[in-house]
Amino acid sequence: MVELGELAPDFSLPDQNGNEIRSSGFSGKRVILSFHPLAWTSICARQMQALETNRKAFDALDAVALGISVDSVPCKRAWAESLGIKQTRLLADFWPHGEVAQMYDVFDGTKGYARRANIVIDEFQRVIFVEKYPTTTVPDMQDVLEILRAEEASRREEEQVPKF
């Protein structure tokens, strides 16, 4: 997996609406990459719904969540609609197959899909959180929220330190 403090690989993928999303295109924001194996599975659905449910908390912490799997754009669109996901971008790492998952070393080459993982990138494109989860487990977004809150507190402290 990518290492903490490492510069995050930049990428561009289409979301469920066909819009190209660049990972480095969120100036001043932290980016949550939430990798999941496949659409239309119950655990993956709960993982993506958790992103949507926590969207306001992420917004308040200057963060944006991206759900990523190897599914195609039409598949992601239909799935997002079926789940009622309207704000969270679900990215299609369809072709080249799993390229972004491979960049982040979360691709399972035997099964042909991404392992379940959350990776948080700070506003300077550095990896600040990496966690892999068992395939049968819905990731706890509290871990992600805690790292975002800690980073936010650290940022505020730095802003208050007088510069001479």
C-alpha positions as CSV (number, residue, x, y, z in Angstrom):
1,M,0.0,0.0,0.0
2,V,1.0,3.6,-0.2
3,E,2.9,4.8,2.8
4,L,2.0,7.6,5.2
5,G,3.7,10.9,4.2
6,E,4.2,9.7,0.6
7,L,3.1,11.9,-2.3
8,A,-0.2,10.5,-3.5
9,P,-0.4,9.3,-7.1
10,D,-2.5,11.7,-9.1
11,F,-5.2,10.3,-11.3
12,S,-8.3,11.1,-13.3
13,L,-11.4,8.9,-13.5
14,P,-15.0,9.4,-14.6
15,D,-17.7,9.6,-11.9
16,Q,-21.2,8.0,-12.2
17,N,-22.3,10.9,-14.4
18,G,-19.4,10.7,-16.8
19,N,-17.6,13.8,-15.4
20,E,-13.8,13.5,-15.2
21,I,-12.6,13.9,-11.7
22,R,-8.9,14.6,-11.0
23,S,-7.7,13.6,-7.5
24,S,-5.5,16.7,-7.3
25,G,-8.4,18.9,-8.5
26,F,-9.8,19.7,-5.1
27,S,-7.7,22.8,-4.1
28,G,-7.4,23.3,-0.4
29,K,-9.3,20.1,0.4
30,R,-8.5,16.7,1.8
31,V,-9.6,13.8,-0.4
32,I,-10.9,10.5,0.9
33,L,-10.4,7.6,-1.5
34,S,-12.8,4.8,-0.4
35,F,-12.0,1.7,-2.5
36,H,-14.5,-1.1,-2.6
37,P,-14.7,-4.4,-4.6
38,L,-17.9,-4.2,-6.6
39,A,-21.1,-2.4,-7.0
40,W,-24.4,-4.1,-6.3
41,T,-23.1,-5.9,-3.2
42,S,-24.6,-5.2,0.3
43,I,-21.3,-4.4,2.1
44,C,-20.1,-2.1,-0.7
45,A,-23.5,-0.4,-0.7
46,R,-23.3,0.3,3.0
47,Q,-19.7,1.6,2.5
48,M,-20.9,4.1,-0.2
49,Q,-24.0,5.1,1.8
50,A,-21.7,5.9,4.8
51,L,-19.8,8.3,2.5
52,E,-23.1,10.0,1.6
53,T,-24.3,10.0,5.2
54,N,-21.1,11.7,6.4
55,R,-20.9,14.2,3.5
56,K,-21.8,17.2,5.7
57,A,-19.2,16.2,8.3
58,F,-16.6,15.8,5.5
59,D,-17.6,19.2,4.0
60,A,-17.2,20.9,7.4
61,L,-13.7,19.4,7.6
62,D,-12.7,20.6,4.1
63,A,-12.8,17.0,2.7
64,V,-14.4,15.3,-0.2
65,A,-15.1,11.6,-0.4
66,L,-14.7,9.5,-3.6
67,G,-15.9,6.0,-3.9
68,I,-13.8,3.9,-6.3
69,S,-14.3,0.5,-7.8
70,V,-13.6,-1.3,-11.1
71,D,-17.2,-1.0,-12.3
72,S,-18.2,0.9,-15.4
73,V,-19.8,4.4,-15.5
74,P,-23.3,3.1,-16.5
75,C,-23.1,0.6,-13.7
76,K,-22.0,3.3,-11.2
77,R,-24.8,5.6,-12.3
78,A,-27.5,2.9,-11.9
79,W,-26.1,1.8,-8.6
80,A,-25.9,5.4,-7.2
81,E,-29.5,6.0,-8.3
82,S,-30.7,2.8,-6.6
83,L,-28.9,3.8,-3.4
84,G,-30.1,7.4,-3.4
85,I,-26.6,8.7,-3.6
86,K,-26.8,12.2,-5.0
87,Q,-23.7,14.1,-3.7
88,T,-20.9,11.5,-3.3
89,R,-18.9,10.9,-6.5
90,L,-18.6,7.2,-7.4
91,L,-15.6,6.8,-9.7
92,A,-15.3,4.1,-12.4
93,D,-11.8,2.5,-12.4
94,F,-13.0,0.4,-15.3
95,W,-10.4,1.0,-18.0
96,P,-7.6,0.4,-17.9
97,H,-9.0,-2.2,-15.5
98,G,-8.2,-1.3,-11.9
99,E,-5.4,1.1,-12.9
100,V,-5.9,3.5,-9.9
101,A,-6.4,0.6,-7.5
102,Q,-3.1,-0.7,-8.8
103,M,-1.4,2.7,-8.3
104,Y,-2.5,2.7,-4.7
105,D,-1.6,-1.0,-4.3
106,V,-5.1,-2.1,-3.3
107,F,-5.9,-4.1,-6.5
108,D,-6.4,-7.9,-6.0
109,G,-5.1,-9.3,-9.3
110,T,-6.5,-12.7,-8.6
111,K,-10.0,-11.5,-8.1
112,G,-9.8,-8.6,-10.5
113,Y,-11.1,-5.9,-8.2
114,A,-10.0,-3.4,-5.5
115,R,-9.6,-4.5,-1.9
116,R,-11.6,-2.6,0.6
117,A,-9.6,0.4,1.8
118,N,-9.8,4.0,2.8
119,I,-6.9,6.4,2.0
120,V,-6.9,10.1,3.0
121,I,-4.8,12.6,1.1
122,D,-4.2,16.1,2.6
123,E,-4.4,19.4,0.7
124,F,-0.6,19.1,-0.2
125,Q,-1.2,15.7,-1.9
126,R,0.4,13.7,0.9
127,V,-1.1,10.5,2.2
128,I,-2.2,11.0,5.9
129,F,-4.3,7.8,6.5
130,V,-4.2,4.3,5.1
131,E,-6.4,1.5,6.3
132,K,-7.3,-1.8,4.6
133,Y,-10.4,-3.7,5.7
134,P,-11.6,-7.3,5.4
135,T,-13.8,-7.8,2.4
136,T,-16.7,-8.7,4.7
137,T,-16.5,-5.5,6.8
138,V,-18.0,-2.1,6.3
139,P,-15.3,0.4,7.0
140,D,-15.9,2.6,10.1
141,M,-15.9,6.2,8.9
142,Q,-15.2,7.4,12.4
143,D,-11.5,6.5,11.8
144,V,-11.5,8.8,8.8
145,L,-13.4,11.6,10.6
146,E,-10.9,11.4,13.5
147,I,-7.9,11.8,11.3
148,L,-9.6,14.7,9.5
149,R,-10.5,16.4,12.8
150,A,-6.9,15.9,14.1
151,E,-5.5,17.4,10.9
152,E,-8.0,20.3,11.1
153,A,-7.0,21.0,14.8
154,S,-3.3,20.9,13.8
155,R,-4.0,23.3,10.9
156,R,-5.8,25.8,13.2
157,E,-2.9,25.7,15.7
158,E,-0.4,26.5,13.0
159,E,-2.5,29.4,11.9
160,Q,-2.5,30.9,15.4
161,V,1.3,30.7,15.9
162,P,2.7,34.2,15.4
163,K,5.2,34.5,12.6
164,F,8.2,36.8,13.2
